[in-house]
Amino acid sequence: MSETEIEPDVTIDARGATCPGPLMDLIGKIKSVDSGTVVELQTEDSGSKKDVPEWVDKAGHEHLDTVDHDDYWSLYVKKA
């Protein structure tokens, strides 16, 4: 994982939600934003680290990074 500073346009705080909640929150937000928007998904659900990049790839968006914050992860997605 990278220490790169990514400035998201939108942040979704899905901490406390369990699978598939964080992914569903991300999908809903991606549908409502413009192309090129960077969305940060904050999640404590370890399954999201695998599920989100898989969905992003299938949906044609770009997974920019996953950053570990000790007690949660930030997954950065750029809408195609």
HELIX and SHEET records of a PDB file:
HELIX    1   1 GLY A   21  SER A   32  1                                  12    
HELIX    2   2 SER A   48  ALA A   59  1                                  12    
SHEET    1   A 4 VAL A  10  ASP A  13  0                                        
SHEET    2   A 4 VAL A  38  THR A  43  1                                        
SHEET    3   A 4 TRP A  73  LYS A  78 -1                                        
SHEET    4   A 4 GLU A  62  ASP A  68 -1                                        
END                                                                             
